[in-house]
Amino acid sequence: MNKLLTILLITLLCSCYSYAQLPGIPVPVPNAMDTYGININLPSSPGPSAPFTPSKQQNNIYDPNELIRRRQRAQQEIEEATAMMREIEECYSIASSLTKNGFPSQAGIPGTEYFRSAYQEISDMLHDSIPLNLERAIFLIENAYLNNQLNFNDFQKSISEKADYCKWRMRELKLNPHDGLAQNMAIFSLLTDTLNIRQPGTEKTVTHYPLKYNLDDYDSQKNFTSHFVNTLLTTNVGQCHSMPLLYLILAERLGAKAYLALAPQHSFVKIQDDNGAWYNLELTCRSILSDYHYMNSSYIKSEAIRNKLYMNPLSKKETVASLLTTLGQYYLMKYGYDPFILDCLHTAESYSPHDIYNKIMEADYETRLTLEIARLLNARHPETLKKISPEAYKHYERMHELYKEIDNSGYEDMPKEIYARWLRHVEKLKKEEDGHAQPTIRKTVK
């Protein structure tokens, strides 16, 4: 590369002395060499008696002021060429660093330390260095985004209150508090129905109202934190991200078995009865829905089902691992791309290999990195990039490899209008079910 830059500099300097424009340097020929601006027109066949009379232009070349101006122009062009060389060298240096290390780290920016602390603790959970705790992991990623402004004791207190309501409800109905299905139905009833619950040991009755779906900001475009579990605990209003996570936190508290499952741009809870039959708990419309409902209305391809992108119950470790992908997304929104995001994605992928959103984020990272390297190297085509820097070309290849994996997985982007239609369908379904009893799984808890 240094040899190429030296040749380019020599060429540019030569062009400066000949007063040629940089975009189109003429190729000299033996009988028409540039004389650096001194242009004396001699007669083609001067005879002995032909007088020689210098022209005004020829006289000007000996004018000291003209010589000074020419030297100044030459010096200016030399300086411009040198500056251009420095810029080219700087671009190549930055491109080399990006190729080797990826985007520069933002670790020095205040606030990033909360993300790294959250990453470390969740990673320790996944590595079994500390107990797996979904409640704590959810708090960590939300607290990191909010610059460590949340209080874990307050968060725990809100969860404990709801967990107590579930226990009191089971006691009222004389259900076995250790029965998994009874626990799940107590949680589902608490989050989807208005309950008057007697507080044990007192005459006090607590009225608990169901969660409300945030139809005004279901995609967190107005307020990004509207999908946080902490927001749901504070306002009792949430969406398809926070509602299932709150359910799973309560299941963790009670010792019930419940699983997160995904559909395009959506998540819900799956549970099993004593006979092994699966049920989909749709908290957004307070219903129990069939697999057919999601398949028919959620833009799901059969390949996506086969590759476990959707409808597949995630283990607790897979769910916690997916939170690292979410942590990387939060970091990106606040600080932009840097290697920390890849740390989140790669660790998450080790424990949740079917997470398509993880792969989409990595593909976006590689795309932006490849485009930036190509811009710095002025490589307008992949072949040019490969010729200039085979190492940089590997990022281009990785980018296409990721997109191919995404395409082969059965994933397809779900248009917003289809998702909005799905929401309307769910609301219509809920209205149709008003006045009818919920399907009985095994025990009725209300």
N, C-alpha and C positions, 0 to 999 in steps of 0.2 A: 504493500500500500504506500510506504514512504517513497519508493522509487517512482510510482505513478504520480504522486504529489509533486516530486522534484521536477519531473518532466513537464508537468502542467505549469509549474511556476516559471520554468525557463521559457516556455512558450508564451506565457502571459507577459513576461518582462520584455521579450523580443517584440511583442506586439505593441508594447508601450513606446519603445524607441522609434517604431515605424509609424506611430500615430494612427494605427488601424483600430477599428472598433472590435471589441471582444467577440461578439456573436459571429463575425464572419472574417476570420484572418485569412488574407490572400496567400496562396502558395507562390513563392518567388520562383522565377525562371532565370537561367543564366544571363540572358540578354536584357533582362528588365529588372535587375536588382534595385531595391529601394535604397536611395542615397540619404535617408533620414531627413528628408525635407529640402535638401539642396538640389534644386532642379535647374540646371543650366542648359538652355536650348542652343546647341551649336548648329550652324548651317550644315546642310547635308554635304555640300562640296564647295567649301569656301575657296575662292580664287585668291591669288596673291594680292590682288588689288581691292578685294572686298573689305570694306571697313567693318570693324566690330564695335557695335554700340550696345552696351548692357541695357536691358530693359529695367523698368521701375521695380518689377518683382525681384530681379536679380540684385538690384541695389539694396533692396530691403533685407536680404539675408545677411548683410554685413551690418545692419542697424543693431547696435547694442541692445536696444529695448526689445527688438524682435527676438533676439537670441535669448534674452532673459525670459520672455513670455514662453518661448518654446521649451526652455529648461523647466519652467514651472509646470507646464502642461505634462511634460514627461515625468516629473517628480510626482505629480498628482496621480497619474495613471499607475505608476509604480506602487504608490501607497494603496490605491484601490485594489490592485492585484494582490498585494500582500495581505490586505484585510480579507479579501475573498479566500485566500489560501488558509488563513487562520480560521475562518468560518467553516470551510470544508473540513479542516482537521478536527475542529470541535464537533461537528456533526458525526464524523466517523468515530470519534472517541466516545460520544454519547451512545451511538448505535452499538458499538462494541460492548459497552457496559450493560445496555439493555439486553443484548443477546445472551450475555453470560449470567447476569444476575436478575433479570426481569426489571419491573418498575422499581424506582428507588423507594427505600423504606421511609415511612412517615412516623417512625417511632419517637422522634423528638417532639412531636406536636402534643401539647397537653390534652389529655383525655384518652389517648391511645392506650395508656397503661391499664385502663379499666378493661379494655377489650382483651389485652394480653393476659391479664389476671383471670378473666372469665374463661379464656381459652385453656389456660393451664389447669384450672380446677376441673373443667369438664373433661379435658383429656385424661386427667388422673382418674376420673370416674370410669371412662371407657377402658383404661388400662388396668382397671381393678385395683388401683393403688388406694382408692377411697371408695366407700359405698356409692352405688348408683342412686342418685336422688333427682328425680324429674323436677320436683318442686324447686329445689335449689338451682338446677340448671336453667330453668325458665326465668327465675329471678335474676340470675347472673347476666343473661344476655340483654334483658330489658334494662337492668341497672347500668350496664356498660353504655348503652345508647344514651341514657339520661345522665351521663357524667357522674355516676355514683350518688345520685340524689335520692334513691329509694332506701327505705329502711327494712331490712330483712325481718326484723321482729314484727313490724306492722304487717308485712306481707303474710307471715306465718299466722299471726293472730286472725286475719281475715279468713284464711283457709281453715284454721281450727274451729272457728265459729260455724262454718258450713258443715264441716265434718261432724261436729256435735249435733247439729240439726238432724243429720242423717241417722245418727245413733239413737237420738230421741224418737225419731219417726219409727224406726224398727222396734224400739221398746214399746211404743204405743200399740203397734200392730202385733206385738208378741211374736216377732220373727227372730230367728236365730241370728245373732249379730256376727257370727262367723261363717254364715252361709254366703257363698260368693254371689249367687244370683239375687238373694235378698239385698245384699249390699249394693249391687248394681242398680236394682230397681229403686232403692231408696235415693240414690244419687240422681237417677234420671227423673224421678218424681220431684225432687227438690228443685232441679234446674228448669223444669218444664211446667210446673203447676203451682197454683197458689195454695199454700199449706198453712194451717193453723196448728202449731205444734206446742204441746204442753212441756214446759221446762220441768224436769224431774226435781222433786223436793220442794216445789213451790206451786202456787196457784196461777202462776204467770203463763199466759199463752203467747207464743211468738208467731206472728204471721210472716211467712216468707214468700216473696213474689218470684215468679219465673223470670228467667233471663229474657231480654228483648234483643231482637236482631236489629243491627244498625243498618237500616235500609238507606239512610241518607249518606253513609260513608262506608259502604261495605268493602271498598278497595283501598281505604286509608289515603285517599287523595287529598282530602280536606285537612285531616289531622293524622299524621303518620302513626302516632301512638294509639290510635283508636282500635288497633288490633292487638294491643298488649293485654295480657292477662291481668296486669295491675290495673289497667283502665276498666276492665270488666268487673273486677272486684270493687272498684270505687263507684262506678256508675250503674252497674247491673245491665249495661248495654254492650254487646259484643258482636262478633261475627264468626265465620266458619274457621278462623284460625284460633281465636282465644277460647271459644266455647268448648271444643273438644279437649284442649289442653287443661282447662279447669276441671273438666270431668275426670281426666286421667290423674290429675293431682289428688282429687278426692278419693279416687279408687286406690291410689298409692297409700293414702292415709288410712283407709279402712282395710286394706289388704285384699281388695277385690281384683279380679283379673279383667282387664279391659285393654283394648288395643286401638291405636291410631290407624286409620286407613285414609287413603288419598283418592281423589278424583281430580280431573283437570280444574286447577284453580280452586280447589275445595278440599276440606278434610272433615272426617266424621269419626264416630266411635263404633267399633265392632265388639260384640260380646258373644259368648256361647252359653247355651243352657246345659242342663245336666246330661242331655242326650247327644251333645256335640253339635247341635244345630246353631248356625250363626245368625245374628240379628244386627242390623245396621241402625244405630241410634242417631237420628238426625235432629240435633239440638236447635238448628236454625228455624225449624218449623214444628218442633216438639212432637216429632212423629217417629215411628219405626218403619223404615222403608226396605223394600226388597232390592236385591242386586239388579234386577231388571230395571228398576226405576233409574238407577245411576247409569246403567248401560244405555238406556233409551234416551236419556235427556242430558247427558254430560259429555258428549263428544268423545267417547272412549272407543278406541279401535281394539280388535281382538289381539293384535300383536302386543299392545300395551298391557293387556291382562296377562298374556302368556309370559311376558318379561317382568311381571310383578311391579310394574309402575303404579298401577291403580288397583283398588279393591283388595289389596293384599294386607292382612293384619300385620303391623310392624311390632317387633318385640320392643321391650322397654329400652334396650341398649340401642336399637336402631332409631328409636324416637329421640333419645338423647343425642345421638350422633347427628341426626338431622338438624338439631339446634345449632350445631357448629356451622352448618351451611347458612342458617339464618343469621348467626353472629357475623359471618363474613359479609353477608348482604348489608347488615346495619353499618359495618365498618366502611364498606364501599360508599354508602350514601353520605357518610360524614367526612371521610378522608381520601377517597379515591382508591385506585388500585395500587397495591404494593404486595410484597411477598407474603405478608401476614394472611392475606386472603387465600393464597394457595395452601398455606399451612392448615387453615380451617377446612378447606375443601378436601385435601388429601387425607387428613385424619378422619374426617367424616366418612369418606368413601371406604376406608378400611373396615368400617363397622356397619355401613349402610350402603352396600354396593348398587342397589337398585334405585337410589335417589336421583331421578332425572334432573331435578333442579340444580343439584350439585354439578352435574355434567354441563348443563347449560351455562352456569356461571363460569366454569373453567374455559369453555369455548369462547365466551365473550372476552375473558381475560386475554387468551391467546390471540384473538382477533385484533383487539386494540393494540396489543404489544407488537404484533406483526406489521400492522399498518403504520405504527409510529417508526419502527425500524426502517421500513421501506421508504417512508418519507425522508428520513434523515440521510439515507443512502441514495436518494433520488432514483430508486428502483421502481419504475412504473409497471413492470411486468414480473411475474414470478421467475421467469427465466433469467431476467437481469439480476434479481435478488440472489438467485442461486449462484450466478457467476461471480458476483461481488463478494458474497459471504455465505459459503455453504452452511456455516453454523447458524446464521440467521434464518436460512431457508428451513431449518429443522422446526422452527416455530410455525412457519407456514404449513408444514406437513402435519404437525401436531394439531393445528387448528382444523384442518380438513378431516383428520382422523376422528376428532371429537364430534364434528358435525355428522360424519357418517354413522357413528355410534348412536347419535340422537335420532337420526332418520330411521335407522334399522330397529330402534327400540319400539317404534309404534307411536312415538310422541308426535302430537300436532298442536300448534298454537290454537287456543280457543278464543275466537273473536269475542269482543266485549258484548256485542249484541246477542250472541248465543248464551253467554253467561247471564245477561239480564233476562233473557227469555226463560232460562232455567229458574231464576229467582221468582219470576211471575208464576211459573208452573208450580213451584213449591208452595207459594202463597195460595194458589187456587186449590191445591190438594189439601192444604190445612183447613180452608173454609169448608170444603166438602166433608171433612172428617169432624168438624165441630158438631157436638151433640152426640157423637158416637164414641163408644168406649175404645180405648187403645187396645191393640192386640195383646192378648194375655200370653206372656212368655212362660211363666210358671206360677208366679204369685202376683197378686194385684196389690199395689202399694199406694193406695189413695182412697 
